Amino acid sequence: MLKVGFSRLDVTPPLGADLSGYFFRREAKGIRDPLYLNTVAIKSGEETLILMAIDYIGIELSHNIKIRKLISEKTAVPEDHILIAALHQHTSPCLADPENKPTALRDNVFINVLYRKFADGAKIAIDDMKEAKMSSAELNVAEPIAFVRRYFTTDGSVQTNPSTKKYTLTKRCAEADNTMRLLRFSRENADDIALINFSTHPDVIGGEHFSADWPGFTRRYVEEDIRGVSAIFFTGCQGDSNHIDYFKPQTERIKNNNGYDHSKYMGRIVADAVKKAWEQTREEKDQGVFAENVLIYNKTNLEGIDEYERYKSWYEDYESGRLSYSPHITELAYASRIVRLRTAPVFHPVPLTVMGVGSVVFVGFGGEAFTAYGAAMRALAPDKFVLCSVCSNGYQGYFPTEEAFAQGGYEAKSSLFTPTLEKEIVEKARDILQKFGK
């Protein structure tokens, strides 16, 4: 018998907290939209899974480990059975060590409260559990809103978010995933639950106000469109995609030339797909829970370490405003990574979580996995309904593919890892799925 519960808590920090997502500090000056922690608790037999999605850009591994330990102590759910996903909005904070990430949350009083909210959210969702039936659907959205942001150019290079004044683009390096995936929990004498999964960067609005960006609008519209439904959203594999089609003229790339309007539009597009698919879901098997959380250790990317002194000086000039030009994000990310190499470990941990119930599989990547990782996970379990989530149980930057490492570009230049990463992740996921007979 399947039981499922839901909870939602406001986790908006006080004004003045750092917003993360770029290479400079922004302090929140207001609240456009509240930030939420949404939780689903799923129980099959005697075992429970807890899936949490927070409107933050990321939660560093050290914090994630402590939070899952606290949740386990308060609920008796094993730590391996808990997945905490940051949705990666760039109008939200980052829970990290400020020494490692200068734009991280610094308010220790609020951080302590946030830890308790995670535990409370899990407990409330467990207390809310009701008998449920589980069904799924997937549907392409009515028009593409996700685009791979890496392009081949006529000069032979690969550019991320390219200047079309400087480069002539030939084609995208890959195709984005414009499929909305939906898991529906139909509950007795309680609101149904919509678990929604879509893959592209939540970096549309920008500015200095808190906002949950288009994932927040997606939840809001779904709950307005389908009465008696609570919605939770998970960001799928998006490390190489965003909302901009660089083959369009600049004036046509976002609605009304306004990020907030375009964010609403994206939320509307995804919510429309949910509404259309809602009565077309197919039943999924709901017996049997499995879960495993592992750390894969990949060698640190040492490219450029011989230029440490030059880039250290360059980065100091950038931070102090002494540079005579505005660097492209690729150069900035490359310099930032090299500066950190002086104290970097030989190996970096790569969090990977594989869990599921019955015929549904959840795969959580502890970083920004490229679109191809989602396709690889679905290929490993073709007879299952597979949902992928980035920035889950850790936040370790970009997870490019082996091919993308060879091509270059912003994500590959800034990644902490080496080209063996893709193979190691896919092989470990395969091992876990085979262990559980999936």
C-alpha positions as CSV (number, residue, x, y, z in Angstrom):
1,M,0.0,0.0,0.0
2,L,1.4,3.4,-1.0
3,K,1.1,6.4,1.2
4,V,2.1,9.9,0.2
5,G,2.3,13.3,2.0
6,F,3.2,16.9,1.2
7,S,4.4,20.0,2.9
8,R,5.4,23.5,2.0
9,L,7.4,26.0,4.1
10,D,8.6,29.5,3.4
11,V,12.4,29.7,3.4
12,T,12.9,33.3,2.2
13,P,15.9,34.8,4.0
14,P,16.0,38.3,5.5
15,L,16.6,41.1,3.1
16,G,20.3,41.9,2.6
17,A,21.2,38.2,2.2
18,D,23.5,37.4,-0.7
19,L,21.9,36.3,-4.0
20,S,24.1,33.8,-5.8
21,G,24.6,32.7,-9.4
22,Y,27.1,35.2,-10.8
23,F,30.7,36.2,-10.2
24,F,29.8,39.2,-8.1
25,R,27.9,39.9,-4.9
26,R,24.3,41.0,-4.9
27,E,22.4,41.7,-1.7
28,A,18.6,41.1,-1.8
29,K,16.7,44.4,-1.8
30,G,13.2,42.9,-1.9
31,I,10.9,39.9,-2.5
32,R,9.3,39.5,-5.8
33,D,8.2,36.0,-5.0
34,P,8.7,34.0,-1.8
35,L,11.1,31.1,-1.8
36,Y,9.7,27.7,-0.7
37,L,10.8,24.3,0.5
38,N,8.4,21.7,-0.9
39,T,8.5,18.1,0.3
40,V,6.9,14.8,-0.7
41,A,7.1,11.8,1.6
42,I,6.5,8.4,-0.1
43,K,5.9,5.2,1.9
44,S,5.7,1.8,0.4
45,G,5.5,-1.1,2.9
46,E,7.6,-0.1,5.9
47,E,10.1,2.1,4.0
48,T,9.9,5.8,3.3
49,L,11.5,8.2,0.8
50,I,11.7,11.9,1.4
51,L,12.0,14.2,-1.7
52,M,12.7,17.8,-1.0
53,A,12.9,20.7,-3.5
54,I,14.1,24.1,-2.3
55,D,14.1,27.4,-4.2
56,Y,17.8,27.9,-3.7
57,I,20.6,27.9,-6.2
58,G,22.5,25.2,-4.4
59,I,23.4,23.5,-1.1
60,E,27.0,22.6,-0.6
61,L,27.8,18.9,0.2
62,S,28.9,19.6,3.8
63,H,25.6,21.3,4.6
64,N,23.6,18.7,2.8
65,I,25.1,15.9,4.8
66,K,24.3,17.7,8.1
67,I,20.7,18.4,7.0
68,R,20.0,14.8,6.0
69,K,21.5,13.6,9.3
70,L,19.2,16.0,11.2
71,I,16.1,14.9,9.2
72,S,17.0,11.2,9.8
73,E,17.3,11.8,13.5
74,K,13.9,13.6,13.6
75,T,12.0,11.1,11.4
76,A,13.9,7.8,11.5
77,V,14.1,7.8,7.7
78,P,17.6,6.6,6.6
79,E,19.8,9.3,5.2
80,D,20.2,7.4,1.9
81,H,16.4,7.7,1.5
82,I,16.4,11.5,1.5
83,L,17.0,13.6,-1.6
84,I,17.4,17.4,-1.2
85,A,17.3,19.2,-4.5
86,A,18.1,22.9,-5.0
87,L,16.2,24.2,-8.0
88,H,19.1,26.5,-9.0
89,Q,17.3,29.8,-9.4
90,H,19.7,32.7,-9.8
91,T,17.5,35.0,-7.7
92,S,18.0,32.9,-4.6
93,P,20.7,32.2,-2.0
94,C,23.4,29.5,-1.8
95,L,24.0,27.5,1.3
96,A,27.7,27.1,1.2
97,D,30.9,28.0,3.0
98,P,31.5,31.7,2.2
99,E,35.3,31.0,2.0
100,N,34.6,28.6,-0.9
101,K,31.8,30.7,-2.4
102,P,31.9,34.4,-1.6
103,T,28.2,34.9,-2.5
104,A,27.0,32.3,0.0
105,L,24.6,32.9,2.9
106,R,26.3,34.4,5.9
107,D,23.5,34.8,8.5
108,N,24.2,31.9,10.9
109,V,21.0,32.6,12.9
110,F,18.9,32.1,9.7
111,I,21.0,29.1,8.6
112,N,20.2,27.4,12.0
113,V,16.5,28.1,11.5
114,L,16.7,26.8,7.9
115,Y,18.2,23.5,9.2
116,R,15.1,23.1,11.5
117,K,12.8,23.9,8.6
118,F,14.2,21.0,6.6
119,A,13.5,18.7,9.5
120,D,10.0,20.3,10.1
121,G,9.2,20.0,6.4
122,A,10.0,16.3,6.4
123,K,8.0,15.6,9.5
124,I,5.0,17.5,8.3
125,A,5.0,15.6,5.0
126,I,5.2,12.3,6.8
127,D,2.3,13.3,9.1
128,D,0.3,14.3,6.0
129,M,0.7,10.8,4.3
130,K,-2.5,9.4,2.9
131,E,-3.2,6.3,0.8
132,A,-2.5,7.1,-2.8
133,K,-2.2,5.8,-6.4
134,M,0.8,6.7,-8.5
135,S,0.6,7.5,-12.2
136,S,2.9,9.2,-14.8
137,A,2.9,11.1,-18.1
138,E,5.4,12.8,-20.3
139,L,4.6,15.4,-22.9
140,N,6.6,17.8,-25.0
141,V,5.7,21.4,-24.2
142,A,3.7,23.3,-26.9
143,E,6.7,25.3,-28.0
144,P,10.4,25.0,-27.1
145,I,11.5,27.0,-24.1
146,A,14.8,25.2,-23.5
147,F,17.8,25.6,-25.8
148,V,21.3,24.2,-25.6
149,R,23.3,27.3,-25.0
150,R,26.6,26.0,-26.5
151,Y,27.2,26.7,-30.2
152,F,29.7,25.8,-32.9
153,T,31.0,28.9,-34.6
154,T,32.6,29.6,-38.0
155,D,36.0,30.1,-36.4
156,G,35.9,26.5,-35.2
157,S,35.4,27.3,-31.5
158,V,32.5,26.3,-29.2
159,Q,31.0,29.3,-27.4
160,T,28.5,29.4,-24.5
161,N,25.9,32.2,-24.6
162,P,27.8,33.7,-27.5
163,S,27.9,37.3,-28.7
164,T,26.3,37.1,-32.1
165,K,28.0,40.4,-33.0
166,K,31.4,38.7,-32.4
167,Y,30.7,35.2,-33.6
168,T,28.8,33.6,-36.5
169,L,26.9,30.5,-35.2
170,T,26.6,27.4,-37.3
171,K,24.7,25.0,-35.1
172,R,24.0,24.0,-31.4
173,C,26.3,21.4,-29.8
174,A,23.3,19.3,-28.8
175,E,19.5,19.5,-28.6
176,A,17.7,20.5,-25.4
177,D,15.1,18.4,-23.6
178,N,11.7,20.0,-24.0
179,T,9.8,17.2,-22.3
180,M,7.6,17.8,-19.3
181,R,7.6,14.7,-17.0
182,L,4.8,14.4,-14.5
183,L,4.2,12.1,-11.5
184,R,0.7,12.2,-10.2
185,F,-0.3,11.0,-6.7
186,S,-4.0,10.6,-6.4
187,R,-4.9,10.6,-2.7
188,E,-8.0,9.7,-0.8
189,N,-9.6,12.5,1.1
190,A,-6.7,14.9,0.5
191,D,-5.2,17.1,-2.2
192,D,-3.6,15.2,-5.1
193,I,0.1,15.9,-5.6
194,A,1.8,16.9,-8.9
195,L,5.5,16.2,-9.1
196,I,6.8,18.1,-12.1
197,N,10.1,17.7,-13.9
198,F,11.5,19.9,-16.6
199,S,15.1,20.7,-17.8
200,T,16.5,24.1,-18.3
201,H,18.3,26.8,-16.3
202,P,16.1,28.9,-13.9
203,D,18.1,32.0,-14.7
204,V,15.6,34.2,-16.5
205,I,14.8,37.1,-14.2
206,G,18.0,38.4,-12.7
207,G,18.2,41.5,-10.5
208,E,18.3,42.0,-6.8
209,H,15.0,40.6,-5.6
210,F,14.2,37.1,-4.3
211,S,12.2,35.1,-6.8
212,A,11.6,31.4,-7.5
213,D,11.7,32.2,-11.3
214,W,9.8,30.1,-13.7
215,P,9.7,26.9,-11.5
216,G,7.7,29.0,-9.0
217,F,5.3,30.2,-11.7
218,T,4.9,26.6,-12.9
219,R,3.8,25.5,-9.4
220,R,1.5,28.4,-9.0
221,Y,-0.2,28.0,-12.3
222,V,-0.7,24.2,-11.9
223,E,-2.3,24.8,-8.5
224,E,-4.6,27.4,-10.0
225,D,-5.4,25.3,-13.1
226,I,-6.1,22.0,-11.3
227,R,-8.1,22.6,-8.1
228,G,-7.2,20.4,-5.1
229,V,-3.6,19.9,-6.2
230,S,-0.3,20.6,-4.4
231,A,2.7,21.0,-6.8
232,I,6.3,20.3,-6.3
233,F,8.9,20.9,-9.0
234,F,12.4,19.4,-9.7
235,T,14.8,20.9,-12.2
236,G,16.1,18.3,-14.7
237,C,19.4,18.0,-16.4
238,Q,20.2,21.6,-17.4
239,G,23.9,22.2,-17.2
240,D,24.1,23.1,-20.9
241,S,20.7,24.7,-21.6
242,N,18.8,27.9,-20.9
243,H,15.9,29.9,-22.2
244,I,17.6,31.8,-25.0
245,D,17.6,30.8,-28.7
246,Y,20.6,32.7,-30.1
247,F,19.5,32.0,-33.6
248,K,16.7,34.5,-33.1
249,P,17.2,38.3,-33.3
250,Q,18.0,39.7,-29.9
251,T,14.7,41.6,-29.7
252,E,12.8,38.3,-30.1
253,R,14.6,36.1,-27.6
254,I,12.5,36.9,-24.5
255,K,8.9,38.1,-24.1
256,N,8.5,41.9,-24.1
257,N,12.3,42.1,-23.6
258,N,11.6,41.5,-19.9
259,G,12.9,38.6,-17.9
260,Y,10.0,38.6,-15.4
261,D,7.5,38.4,-18.2
262,H,9.4,35.6,-19.9
263,S,9.7,33.7,-16.6
264,K,5.9,33.9,-16.3
265,Y,5.6,32.7,-19.9
266,M,7.8,29.7,-19.3
267,G,5.9,28.8,-16.2
268,R,2.7,29.0,-18.2
269,I,4.1,26.7,-21.0
270,V,5.1,24.0,-18.5
271,A,1.9,24.3,-16.5
272,D,-0.2,23.9,-19.7
273,A,1.6,20.6,-20.4
274,V,0.8,19.5,-16.9
275,K,-2.8,20.4,-17.3
276,K,-3.1,18.6,-20.7
277,A,-1.4,15.4,-19.3
278,W,-3.2,15.3,-16.0
279,E,-6.0,13.1,-17.1
280,Q,-3.8,11.0,-19.4
281,T,-1.4,9.5,-16.8
282,R,-0.8,5.8,-16.7
283,E,-0.6,3.8,-13.5
284,E,2.8,3.0,-12.2
285,K,3.7,0.0,-10.0
286,D,4.1,1.3,-6.4
287,Q,5.5,-1.6,-4.5
288,G,9.1,-1.7,-3.1
289,V,11.4,1.1,-2.2
290,F,15.1,1.3,-3.0
291,A,17.7,4.0,-2.4
292,E,21.4,4.6,-2.4
293,N,23.5,7.7,-2.1
294,V,27.2,7.5,-3.1
295,L,30.2,9.8,-3.6
296,I,32.2,9.1,-6.7
297,Y,35.7,10.6,-6.5
298,N,36.9,12.2,-9.8
299,K,40.3,13.7,-10.3
300,T,40.5,17.5,-10.0
301,N,40.8,19.4,-13.3
302,L,44.3,20.8,-13.2
303,E,44.2,22.5,-16.6
304,G,45.9,25.9,-16.3
305,I,47.6,25.3,-13.0
306,D,50.9,26.4,-14.5
307,E,49.3,29.8,-15.0
308,Y,48.3,30.2,-11.4
309,E,50.3,33.3,-10.6
310,R,49.1,35.2,-13.7
311,Y,45.5,34.4,-13.1
312,K,45.7,35.1,-9.4
313,S,46.8,38.6,-10.3
314,W,44.2,38.9,-13.1
315,Y,41.4,37.8,-10.8
316,E,42.5,40.3,-8.1
317,D,42.3,43.0,-10.8
318,Y,38.8,41.8,-11.7
319,E,37.5,41.8,-8.2
320,S,38.9,45.3,-7.5
321,G,37.6,46.8,-10.7
322,R,41.0,47.4,-12.1
323,L,40.5,45.4,-15.3
324,S,40.4,47.6,-18.4
325,Y,37.6,45.5,-20.0
326,S,34.6,43.4,-19.1
327,P,35.6,39.7,-19.4
328,H,33.4,37.1,-20.9
329,I,32.0,34.6,-18.5
330,T,34.2,31.8,-19.9
331,E,37.4,33.7,-19.1
332,L,36.1,34.7,-15.7
333,A,35.1,31.1,-14.8
334,Y,38.4,29.7,-16.0
335,A,40.4,32.2,-13.9
336,S,38.2,31.6,-10.9
337,R,38.8,27.8,-11.1
338,I,42.6,28.2,-11.5
339,V,42.8,30.5,-8.5
340,R,41.1,27.8,-6.4
341,L,43.5,25.1,-7.5
342,R,46.2,26.1,-5.0
343,T,44.1,24.6,-2.2
344,A,42.1,22.1,-4.2
345,P,42.1,18.4,-3.3
346,V,43.5,15.7,-5.6
347,F,40.0,14.3,-6.0
348,H,36.6,16.0,-5.8
349,P,33.5,14.2,-4.6
350,V,30.7,13.7,-7.0
351,P,27.3,13.1,-5.2
352,L,25.0,10.6,-7.0
353,T,21.6,9.5,-5.6
354,V,19.5,6.7,-7.1
355,M,16.2,5.9,-5.5
356,G,12.7,4.9,-6.4
357,V,9.5,3.2,-5.6
358,G,8.0,0.4,-7.8
359,S,8.5,1.3,-11.4
360,V,9.5,5.0,-10.8
361,V,13.2,5.9,-10.5
362,F,14.7,9.2,-9.2
363,V,18.3,10.1,-10.1
364,G,19.9,13.0,-8.3
365,F,23.1,14.6,-9.5
366,G,25.1,16.6,-7.1
367,G,25.9,19.3,-9.7
368,E,24.7,20.7,-13.0
369,A,24.5,17.7,-15.2
370,F,24.3,18.2,-19.0
371,T,21.2,17.2,-20.9
372,A,22.8,14.0,-22.1
373,Y,23.0,12.7,-18.6
374,G,19.2,12.5,-18.4
375,A,19.0,10.6,-21.7
376,A,21.7,8.2,-20.4
377,M,19.8,7.5,-17.2
378,R,16.6,6.7,-19.1
379,A,18.6,4.4,-21.3
380,L,19.8,2.5,-18.3
381,A,16.2,1.8,-17.2
382,P,14.0,1.9,-20.4
383,D,11.1,0.1,-18.7
384,K,11.0,2.6,-15.8
385,F,9.7,6.1,-15.5
386,V,12.9,8.0,-14.8
387,L,13.0,11.5,-13.3
388,C,16.4,13.4,-13.0
389,S,17.2,16.2,-10.7
390,V,20.3,18.5,-10.6
391,C,22.0,20.1,-7.6
392,S,20.7,17.2,-5.5
393,N,22.4,16.1,-2.2
394,G,25.3,18.4,-3.1
395,Y,26.4,21.2,-5.4
396,Q,29.7,20.7,-7.2
397,G,29.4,22.8,-10.3
398,Y,29.1,21.6,-13.9
399,F,29.0,18.0,-15.0
400,P,29.9,18.2,-18.7
401,T,30.0,15.2,-21.0
402,E,33.2,13.7,-22.3
403,E,32.5,15.2,-25.7
404,A,31.8,18.7,-24.1
405,F,35.2,18.6,-22.3
406,A,36.9,18.1,-25.7
407,Q,34.9,20.9,-27.3
408,G,35.6,23.5,-24.5
409,G,33.4,26.4,-23.6
410,Y,32.4,28.0,-20.3
411,E,31.1,24.9,-18.6
412,A,34.1,22.7,-19.4
413,K,36.5,25.5,-18.6
414,S,34.9,26.0,-15.2
415,S,34.3,22.4,-14.2
416,L,36.1,21.0,-11.3
417,F,36.3,17.6,-13.0
418,T,38.0,15.7,-15.8
419,P,36.6,14.0,-19.0
420,T,36.2,10.6,-17.2
421,L,33.3,12.1,-15.2
422,E,30.5,11.0,-17.5
423,K,31.6,7.4,-17.7
424,E,32.1,7.1,-14.0
425,I,28.7,8.5,-13.2
426,V,26.9,6.4,-15.7
427,E,28.7,3.2,-14.6
428,K,27.9,3.8,-11.0
429,A,24.2,4.5,-11.7
430,R,24.1,1.3,-13.7
431,D,25.6,-0.7,-10.8
432,I,23.1,0.7,-8.4
433,L,20.1,0.0,-10.6
434,Q,21.4,-3.6,-11.3
435,K,21.8,-4.1,-7.5
436,F,18.2,-3.3,-7.0
437,G,17.0,-5.4,-10.0
438,K,15.9,-2.4,-11.9
